[in-house]
């Protein structure tokens, strides 16, 4: 007997347009406050520039390597400091 049910197979991937999303680094700023770390201290310990932090404040995309440096310095994971959010 043949199966006559229609398959309602869901795709594993989103069909949303990635250009409709941006990065938020709000988690980083909250973490700095919680740990009482100044941005200048973060720059020194994570070996990142103040201009990189300025890019992050503006929500611009940055290379992954400074994120790794920041995570190592603050003993956190990327998900603690970065979030993908819909553009407003």
Biopython code that builds the backbone (N, CA, C, O; Angstrom):
import numpy as np
from Bio.PDB.StructureBuilder import StructureBuilder

atoms = [
    (1, "UNK", "N", (0.849, -1.176, 0.000)),
    (1, "UNK", "CA", (0.000, 0.000, 0.000)),
    (1, "UNK", "C", (0.894, 1.239, 0.000)),
    (1, "UNK", "O", (1.786, 1.352, 0.841)),
    (2, "UNK", "N", (0.677, 2.136, -0.898)),
    (2, "UNK", "CA", (1.500, 3.337, -1.040)),
    (2, "UNK", "C", (1.121, 4.373, 0.010)),
    (2, "UNK", "O", (-0.049, 4.505, 0.368)),
    (3, "UNK", "N", (2.097, 5.095, 0.494)),
    (3, "UNK", "CA", (1.868, 6.162, 1.462)),
    (3, "UNK", "C", (1.370, 7.386, 0.707)),
    (3, "UNK", "O", (2.065, 7.906, -0.166)),
    (4, "UNK", "N", (0.165, 7.849, 1.043)),
    (4, "UNK", "CA", (-0.431, 8.979, 0.323)),
    (4, "UNK", "C", (-0.286, 10.292, 1.072)),
    (4, "UNK", "O", (-0.753, 11.329, 0.599)),
    (5, "UNK", "N", (0.358, 10.263, 2.240)),
    (5, "UNK", "CA", (0.553, 11.495, 3.000)),
    (5, "UNK", "C", (1.596, 12.365, 2.317)),
    (5, "UNK", "O", (2.611, 11.874, 1.822)),
    (6, "UNK", "N", (1.326, 13.676, 2.297)),
    (6, "UNK", "CA", (2.298, 14.610, 1.756)),
    (6, "UNK", "C", (3.383, 14.841, 2.809)),
    (6, "UNK", "O", (3.101, 14.950, 4.003)),
    (7, "UNK", "N", (4.584, 14.909, 2.352)),
    (7, "UNK", "CA", (5.703, 15.157, 3.256)),
    (7, "UNK", "C", (5.763, 16.644, 3.583)),
    (7, "UNK", "O", (5.766, 17.485, 2.684)),
    (8, "UNK", "N", (5.811, 16.958, 4.855)),
    (8, "UNK", "CA", (5.939, 18.355, 5.279)),
    (8, "UNK", "C", (7.362, 18.569, 5.768)),
    (8, "UNK", "O", (7.597, 19.017, 6.890)),
    (9, "UNK", "N", (8.294, 18.239, 4.904)),
    (9, "UNK", "CA", (9.705, 18.317, 5.236)),
    (9, "UNK", "C", (10.135, 19.777, 5.379)),
    (9, "UNK", "O", (9.916, 20.593, 4.484)),
    (10, "UNK", "N", (10.749, 20.087, 6.517)),
    (10, "UNK", "CA", (11.254, 21.433, 6.758)),
    (10, "UNK", "C", (12.722, 21.486, 6.359)),
    (10, "UNK", "O", (13.464, 20.517, 6.520)),
    (11, "UNK", "N", (13.119, 22.629, 5.840)),
    (11, "UNK", "CA", (14.518, 22.808, 5.481)),
    (11, "UNK", "C", (15.354, 23.044, 6.739)),
    (11, "UNK", "O", (14.863, 23.580, 7.732)),
    (12, "UNK", "N", (16.582, 22.648, 6.681)),
    (12, "UNK", "CA", (17.488, 22.818, 7.819)),
    (12, "UNK", "C", (17.999, 24.248, 7.918)),
    (12, "UNK", "O", (18.541, 24.647, 8.949)),
    (13, "UNK", "N", (17.827, 25.021, 6.846)),
    (13, "UNK", "CA", (18.409, 26.340, 6.789)),
    (13, "UNK", "C", (17.347, 27.416, 6.651)),
    (13, "UNK", "O", (16.262, 27.178, 6.121)),
    (14, "UNK", "N", (17.677, 28.594, 7.135)),
    (14, "UNK", "CA", (16.780, 29.729, 7.036)),
    (14, "UNK", "C", (16.707, 30.213, 5.593)),
    (14, "UNK", "O", (17.691, 30.136, 4.857)),
    (15, "UNK", "N", (15.578, 30.695, 5.203)),
    (15, "UNK", "CA", (15.420, 31.285, 3.876)),
    (15, "UNK", "C", (15.410, 32.808, 3.963)),
    (15, "UNK", "O", (15.129, 33.490, 2.977)),
    (16, "UNK", "N", (15.719, 33.338, 5.152)),
    (16, "UNK", "CA", (15.731, 34.776, 5.349)),
    (16, "UNK", "C", (16.966, 35.393, 4.696)),
    (16, "UNK", "O", (17.996, 34.737, 4.542)),
    (17, "UNK", "N", (16.848, 36.644, 4.320)),
    (17, "UNK", "CA", (17.921, 37.376, 3.673)),
    (17, "UNK", "C", (18.918, 37.863, 4.726)),
    (17, "UNK", "O", (18.547, 38.670, 5.578)),
    (18, "UNK", "N", (20.177, 37.398, 4.694)),
    (18, "UNK", "CA", (21.163, 37.812, 5.697)),
    (18, "UNK", "C", (21.420, 39.318, 5.712)),
    (18, "UNK", "O", (21.828, 39.865, 6.737)),
    (19, "UNK", "N", (21.186, 39.988, 4.594)),
    (19, "UNK", "CA", (21.419, 41.435, 4.557)),
    (19, "UNK", "C", (20.411, 42.194, 5.416)),
    (19, "UNK", "O", (20.570, 43.391, 5.653)),
    (20, "UNK", "N", (19.387, 41.507, 5.876)),
    (20, "UNK", "CA", (18.382, 42.119, 6.752)),
    (20, "UNK", "C", (18.790, 42.029, 8.225)),
    (20, "UNK", "O", (18.023, 42.411, 9.108)),
    (21, "UNK", "N", (19.990, 41.527, 8.484)),
    (21, "UNK", "CA", (20.479, 41.340, 9.849)),
    (21, "UNK", "C", (21.786, 42.091, 10.050)),
    (21, "UNK", "O", (22.499, 42.397, 9.095)),
    (22, "UNK", "N", (22.077, 42.373, 11.281)),
    (22, "UNK", "CA", (23.314, 43.048, 11.647)),
    (22, "UNK", "C", (23.843, 42.446, 12.941)),
    (22, "UNK", "O", (23.179, 41.622, 13.570)),
    (23, "UNK", "N", (25.034, 42.859, 13.331)),
    (23, "UNK", "CA", (25.620, 42.380, 14.575)),
    (23, "UNK", "C", (25.439, 43.404, 15.674)),
    (23, "UNK", "O", (25.549, 44.609, 15.446)),
    (24, "UNK", "N", (25.163, 42.918, 16.850)),
    (24, "UNK", "CA", (25.119, 43.767, 18.037)),
    (24, "UNK", "C", (26.208, 43.286, 18.980)),
    (24, "UNK", "O", (26.346, 42.091, 19.239)),
    (25, "UNK", "N", (26.976, 44.238, 19.487)),
    (25, "UNK", "CA", (28.025, 43.925, 20.452)),
    (25, "UNK", "C", (27.623, 44.388, 21.848)),
    (25, "UNK", "O", (28.481, 44.584, 22.709)),
    (26, "UNK", "N", (26.333, 44.561, 22.075)),
    (26, "UNK", "CA", (25.851, 45.025, 23.382)),
    (26, "UNK", "C", (26.327, 44.132, 24.522)),
    (26, "UNK", "O", (26.573, 44.609, 25.630)),
    (27, "UNK", "N", (26.454, 42.842, 24.251)),
    (27, "UNK", "CA", (26.929, 41.916, 25.276)),
    (27, "UNK", "C", (28.330, 42.265, 25.759)),
    (27, "UNK", "O", (28.653, 42.069, 26.931)),
    (28, "UNK", "N", (29.160, 42.780, 24.860)),
    (28, "UNK", "CA", (30.510, 43.180, 25.250)),
    (28, "UNK", "C", (30.464, 44.337, 26.227)),
    (28, "UNK", "O", (31.146, 44.319, 27.251)),
    (29, "UNK", "N", (29.660, 45.349, 25.912)),
    (29, "UNK", "CA", (29.608, 46.534, 26.781)),
    (29, "UNK", "C", (29.046, 46.169, 28.153)),
    (29, "UNK", "O", (29.503, 46.689, 29.171)),
    (30, "UNK", "N", (28.054, 45.276, 28.182)),
    (30, "UNK", "CA", (27.500, 44.825, 29.465)),
    (30, "UNK", "C", (28.547, 44.037, 30.264)),
    (30, "UNK", "O", (28.659, 44.180, 31.482)),
    (31, "UNK", "N", (29.304, 43.204, 29.548)),
    (31, "UNK", "CA", (30.330, 42.406, 30.207)),
    (31, "UNK", "C", (31.429, 43.289, 30.789)),
    (31, "UNK", "O", (31.920, 43.031, 31.888)),
    (32, "UNK", "N", (31.811, 44.320, 30.062)),
    (32, "UNK", "CA", (32.834, 45.246, 30.573)),
    (32, "UNK", "C", (32.352, 45.931, 31.847)),
    (32, "UNK", "O", (33.116, 46.102, 32.797)),
    (33, "UNK", "N", (31.086, 46.320, 31.860)),
    (33, "UNK", "CA", (30.512, 46.952, 33.054)),
    (33, "UNK", "C", (30.504, 45.961, 34.216)),
    (33, "UNK", "O", (30.926, 46.288, 35.325)),
    (34, "UNK", "N", (30.017, 44.745, 33.949)),
    (34, "UNK", "CA", (29.933, 43.726, 35.002)),
    (34, "UNK", "C", (31.306, 43.391, 35.591)),
    (34, "UNK", "O", (31.435, 43.175, 36.796)),
    (35, "UNK", "N", (32.324, 43.350, 34.733)),
    (35, "UNK", "CA", (33.669, 42.999, 35.190)),
    (35, "UNK", "C", (34.474, 44.225, 35.623)),
    (35, "UNK", "O", (35.624, 44.115, 36.050)),
    (36, "UNK", "N", (33.841, 45.398, 35.503)),
    (36, "UNK", "CA", (34.504, 46.665, 35.866)),
    (36, "UNK", "C", (35.829, 46.840, 35.110)),
    (36, "UNK", "O", (36.858, 47.193, 35.686)),
    (37, "UNK", "N", (35.762, 46.579, 33.802)),
    (37, "UNK", "CA", (36.921, 46.719, 32.924)),
    (37, "UNK", "C", (36.700, 47.928, 32.025)),
    (37, "UNK", "O", (35.649, 48.066, 31.398)),
    (38, "UNK", "N", (37.701, 48.801, 31.971)),
    (38, "UNK", "CA", (37.621, 49.970, 31.100)),
    (38, "UNK", "C", (38.031, 49.568, 29.681)),
    (38, "UNK", "O", (38.797, 48.624, 29.483)),
    (39, "UNK", "N", (37.508, 50.301, 28.709)),
    (39, "UNK", "CA", (37.819, 49.993, 27.317)),
    (39, "UNK", "C", (39.323, 50.065, 27.055)),
    (39, "UNK", "O", (39.859, 49.252, 26.302)),
    (40, "UNK", "N", (40.000, 51.022, 27.665)),
    (40, "UNK", "CA", (41.450, 51.154, 27.493)),
    (40, "UNK", "C", (42.163, 49.900, 28.010)),
    (40, "UNK", "O", (43.112, 49.419, 27.390)),
    (41, "UNK", "N", (41.699, 49.376, 29.147)),
    (41, "UNK", "CA", (42.287, 48.150, 29.699)),
    (41, "UNK", "C", (42.055, 46.972, 28.754)),
    (41, "UNK", "O", (42.946, 46.152, 28.535)),
    (42, "UNK", "N", (40.855, 46.902, 28.201)),
    (42, "UNK", "CA", (40.544, 45.820, 27.263)),
    (42, "UNK", "C", (41.478, 45.890, 26.061)),
    (42, "UNK", "O", (42.017, 44.871, 25.632)),
    (43, "UNK", "N", (41.670, 47.084, 25.519)),
    (43, "UNK", "CA", (42.569, 47.251, 24.374)),
    (43, "UNK", "C", (43.965, 46.736, 24.696)),
    (43, "UNK", "O", (44.582, 46.050, 23.880)),
    (44, "UNK", "N", (44.455, 47.059, 25.865)),
    (44, "UNK", "CA", (45.801, 46.635, 26.265)),
    (44, "UNK", "C", (45.897, 45.118, 26.436)),
    (44, "UNK", "O", (46.840, 44.498, 25.945)),
    (45, "UNK", "N", (44.938, 44.528, 27.120)),
    (45, "UNK", "CA", (45.002, 43.091, 27.427)),
    (45, "UNK", "C", (44.597, 42.207, 26.254)),
    (45, "UNK", "O", (45.088, 41.086, 26.131)),
    (46, "UNK", "N", (43.714, 42.692, 25.396)),
    (46, "UNK", "CA", (43.261, 41.892, 24.255)),
    (46, "UNK", "C", (44.045, 42.226, 22.983)),
    (46, "UNK", "O", (43.846, 41.598, 21.943)),
    (47, "UNK", "N", (44.937, 43.217, 23.073)),
    (47, "UNK", "CA", (45.738, 43.633, 21.917)),
    (47, "UNK", "C", (44.855, 44.043, 20.739)),
    (47, "UNK", "O", (45.064, 43.618, 19.603)),
    (48, "UNK", "N", (43.867, 44.877, 21.042)),
    (48, "UNK", "CA", (42.997, 45.446, 20.009)),
    (48, "UNK", "C", (43.097, 46.969, 20.090)),
    (48, "UNK", "O", (43.470, 47.523, 21.124)),
    (49, "UNK", "N", (42.764, 47.624, 19.007)),
    (49, "UNK", "CA", (42.881, 49.079, 18.958)),
    (49, "UNK", "C", (41.583, 49.757, 19.396)),
    (49, "UNK", "O", (40.506, 49.168, 19.308)),
    (50, "UNK", "N", (41.696, 50.992, 19.866)),
    (50, "UNK", "CA", (40.485, 51.751, 20.189)),
    (50, "UNK", "C", (39.579, 51.942, 18.965)),
    (50, "UNK", "O", (38.358, 52.016, 19.104)),
    (51, "UNK", "N", (40.177, 52.022, 17.767)),
    (51, "UNK", "CA", (39.360, 52.176, 16.559)),
    (51, "UNK", "C", (38.517, 50.927, 16.288)),
    (51, "UNK", "O", (37.420, 51.023, 15.738)),
    (52, "UNK", "N", (39.033, 49.757, 16.674)),
    (52, "UNK", "CA", (38.250, 48.529, 16.535)),
    (52, "UNK", "C", (37.025, 48.588, 17.448)),
    (52, "UNK", "O", (35.925, 48.219, 17.037)),
    (53, "UNK", "N", (37.211, 49.046, 18.674)),
    (53, "UNK", "CA", (36.074, 49.177, 19.597)),
    (53, "UNK", "C", (35.069, 50.192, 19.064)),
    (53, "UNK", "O", (33.863, 50.030, 19.250)),
    (54, "UNK", "N", (35.559, 51.234, 18.405)),
    (54, "UNK", "CA", (34.650, 52.225, 17.800)),
    (54, "UNK", "C", (33.810, 51.581, 16.704)),
    (54, "UNK", "O", (32.614, 51.852, 16.598)),
    (55, "UNK", "N", (34.429, 50.728, 15.889)),
    (55, "UNK", "CA", (33.681, 50.005, 14.858)),
    (55, "UNK", "C", (32.606, 49.130, 15.494)),
    (55, "UNK", "O", (31.481, 49.043, 15.002)),
    (56, "UNK", "N", (32.975, 48.486, 16.592)),
    (56, "UNK", "CA", (32.024, 47.620, 17.283)),
    (56, "UNK", "C", (30.871, 48.438, 17.848)),
    (56, "UNK", "O", (29.724, 47.991, 17.822)),
    (57, "UNK", "N", (31.161, 49.625, 18.356)),
    (57, "UNK", "CA", (30.092, 50.493, 18.887)),
    (57, "UNK", "C", (29.101, 50.873, 17.799)),
    (57, "UNK", "O", (27.909, 51.044, 18.055)),
    (58, "UNK", "N", (29.613, 51.003, 16.577)),
    (58, "UNK", "CA", (28.747, 51.363, 15.446)),
    (58, "UNK", "C", (28.072, 50.135, 14.839)),
    (58, "UNK", "O", (27.293, 50.259, 13.894)),
    (59, "UNK", "N", (28.366, 48.954, 15.376)),
    (59, "UNK", "CA", (27.744, 47.725, 14.877)),
    (59, "UNK", "C", (28.319, 47.248, 13.564)),
    (59, "UNK", "O", (27.675, 46.490, 12.840)),
    (60, "UNK", "N", (29.520, 47.683, 13.252)),
    (60, "UNK", "CA", (30.153, 47.280, 11.999)),
    (60, "UNK", "C", (30.733, 45.876, 12.124)),
    (60, "UNK", "O", (31.052, 45.411, 13.218)),
    (61, "UNK", "N", (30.860, 45.211, 10.974)),
    (61, "UNK", "CA", (31.476, 43.891, 10.955)),
    (61, "UNK", "C", (32.974, 44.044, 11.159)),
    (61, "UNK", "O", (33.593, 44.981, 10.655)),
    (62, "UNK", "N", (33.540, 43.113, 11.902)),
    (62, "UNK", "CA", (34.990, 43.114, 12.121)),
    (62, "UNK", "C", (35.497, 41.692, 11.905)),
    (62, "UNK", "O", (34.713, 40.747, 11.822)),
    (63, "UNK", "N", (36.793, 41.557, 11.818)),
    (63, "UNK", "CA", (37.440, 40.269, 11.661)),
    (63, "UNK", "C", (37.212, 39.420, 12.916)),
    (63, "UNK", "O", (37.001, 39.963, 14.000)),
    (64, "UNK", "N", (37.252, 38.116, 12.776)),
    (64, "UNK", "CA", (37.013, 37.218, 13.906)),
    (64, "UNK", "C", (38.191, 37.179, 14.888)),
    (64, "UNK", "O", (37.989, 36.896, 16.068)),
    (65, "UNK", "N", (39.401, 37.456, 14.428)),
    (65, "UNK", "CA", (40.567, 37.323, 15.306)),
    (65, "UNK", "C", (40.540, 38.268, 16.511)),
    (65, "UNK", "O", (40.885, 37.836, 17.610)),
    (66, "UNK", "N", (40.146, 39.532, 16.356)),
    (66, "UNK", "CA", (40.021, 40.364, 17.557)),
    (66, "UNK", "C", (38.959, 39.850, 18.531)),
    (66, "UNK", "O", (39.080, 40.024, 19.743)),
    (67, "UNK", "N", (37.925, 39.221, 17.990)),
    (67, "UNK", "CA", (36.889, 38.633, 18.858)),
    (67, "UNK", "C", (37.520, 37.535, 19.714)),
    (67, "UNK", "O", (37.246, 37.430, 20.909)),
    (68, "UNK", "N", (38.357, 36.731, 19.093)),
    (68, "UNK", "CA", (39.049, 35.676, 19.844)),
    (68, "UNK", "C", (39.915, 36.296, 20.937)),
    (68, "UNK", "O", (39.901, 35.837, 22.079)),
    (69, "UNK", "N", (40.666, 37.337, 20.587)),
    (69, "UNK", "CA", (41.520, 38.008, 21.578)),
    (69, "UNK", "C", (40.694, 38.555, 22.740)),
    (69, "UNK", "O", (41.075, 38.418, 23.902)),
    (70, "UNK", "N", (39.567, 39.171, 22.415)),
    (70, "UNK", "CA", (38.694, 39.742, 23.451)),
    (70, "UNK", "C", (38.146, 38.628, 24.345)),
    (70, "UNK", "O", (38.124, 38.758, 25.569)),
    (71, "UNK", "N", (37.705, 37.532, 23.722)),
    (71, "UNK", "CA", (37.153, 36.416, 24.497)),
    (71, "UNK", "C", (38.200, 35.793, 25.419)),
    (71, "UNK", "O", (37.894, 35.446, 26.560)),
    (72, "UNK", "N", (39.422, 35.651, 24.933)),
    (72, "UNK", "CA", (40.486, 35.094, 25.774)),
    (72, "UNK", "C", (40.764, 36.040, 26.940)),
    (72, "UNK", "O", (40.888, 35.606, 28.085)),
    (73, "UNK", "N", (40.860, 37.343, 26.636)),
    (73, "UNK", "CA", (41.161, 38.319, 27.693)),
    (73, "UNK", "C", (40.065, 38.369, 28.756)),
    (73, "UNK", "O", (40.354, 38.476, 29.948)),
    (74, "UNK", "N", (38.806, 38.291, 28.320)),
    (74, "UNK", "CA", (37.682, 38.405, 29.261)),
    (74, "UNK", "C", (37.180, 37.052, 29.768)),
    (74, "UNK", "O", (36.253, 36.989, 30.575)),
    (75, "UNK", "N", (37.799, 35.976, 29.289)),
    (75, "UNK", "CA", (37.376, 34.614, 29.666)),
    (75, "UNK", "C", (35.884, 34.404, 29.394)),
    (75, "UNK", "O", (35.102, 34.063, 30.281)),
    (76, "UNK", "N", (35.531, 34.623, 28.130)),
    (76, "UNK", "CA", (34.134, 34.457, 27.729)),
    (76, "UNK", "C", (34.077, 33.776, 26.364)),
    (76, "UNK", "O", (35.113, 33.446, 25.788)),
    (77, "UNK", "N", (32.889, 33.569, 25.856)),
    (77, "UNK", "CA", (32.663, 32.969, 24.544)),
    (77, "UNK", "C", (32.105, 34.031, 23.593)),
    (77, "UNK", "O", (31.499, 34.999, 24.053)),
    (78, "UNK", "N", (32.295, 33.874, 22.272)),
    (78, "UNK", "CA", (31.779, 34.862, 21.318)),
    (78, "UNK", "C", (30.290, 35.173, 21.492)),
    (78, "UNK", "O", (29.868, 36.316, 21.319)),
    (79, "UNK", "N", (29.513, 34.173, 21.827)),
    (79, "UNK", "CA", (28.081, 34.379, 22.032)),
    (79, "UNK", "C", (27.763, 35.275, 23.221)),
    (79, "UNK", "O", (26.655, 35.798, 23.337)),
    (80, "UNK", "N", (28.738, 35.447, 24.098)),
    (80, "UNK", "CA", (28.543, 36.342, 25.245)),
    (80, "UNK", "C", (28.638, 37.806, 24.834)),
    (80, "UNK", "O", (28.118, 38.684, 25.523)),
    (81, "UNK", "N", (29.307, 38.068, 23.705)),
    (81, "UNK", "CA", (29.544, 39.466, 23.325)),
    (81, "UNK", "C", (28.953, 39.864, 21.978)),
    (81, "UNK", "O", (28.882, 41.051, 21.661)),
    (82, "UNK", "N", (28.526, 38.880, 21.180)),
    (82, "UNK", "CA", (27.982, 39.166, 19.843)),
    (82, "UNK", "C", (26.591, 38.550, 19.722)),
    (82, "UNK", "O", (26.331, 37.450, 20.211)),
    (83, "UNK", "N", (25.712, 39.287, 19.061)),
    (83, "UNK", "CA", (24.364, 38.765, 18.778)),
    (83, "UNK", "C", (23.976, 39.197, 17.367)),
    (83, "UNK", "O", (24.220, 40.337, 16.970)),
    (84, "UNK", "N", (23.376, 38.291, 16.622)),
    (84, "UNK", "CA", (22.853, 38.604, 15.289)),
    (84, "UNK", "C", (21.407, 39.051, 15.479)),
    (84, "UNK", "O", (20.580, 38.308, 16.008)),
    (85, "UNK", "N", (21.113, 40.284, 15.038)),
    (85, "UNK", "CA", (19.769, 40.840, 15.244)),
    (85, "UNK", "C", (19.219, 41.410, 13.935)),
    (85, "UNK", "O", (19.992, 41.800, 13.060)),
    (86, "UNK", "N", (17.891, 41.461, 13.794)),
    (86, "UNK", "CA", (17.304, 42.079, 12.596)),
    (86, "UNK", "C", (17.614, 43.569, 12.551)),
    (86, "UNK", "O", (17.631, 44.245, 13.579)),
    (87, "UNK", "N", (17.860, 44.069, 11.344)),
    (87, "UNK", "CA", (18.069, 45.514, 11.192)),
    (87, "UNK", "C", (16.757, 46.225, 11.500)),
    (87, "UNK", "O", (15.672, 45.695, 11.262)),
    (88, "UNK", "N", (16.880, 47.426, 12.028)),
    (88, "UNK", "CA", (15.680, 48.195, 12.361)),
    (88, "UNK", "C", (15.164, 48.936, 11.166)),
    (88, "UNK", "O", (14.157, 49.637, 11.261)),
]
sb = StructureBuilder()
sb.init_structure("model")
sb.init_model(0)
sb.init_chain("A")
sb.init_seg("    ")
for serial, (resi, resn, name, xyz) in enumerate(atoms, 1):
    if name == "N":
        sb.init_residue(resn, " ", resi, " ")
    sb.init_atom(name, np.array(xyz, "f"), 0.0, 1.0, " ", f" {name:<3s}", serial, name[0])
structure = sb.get_structure()
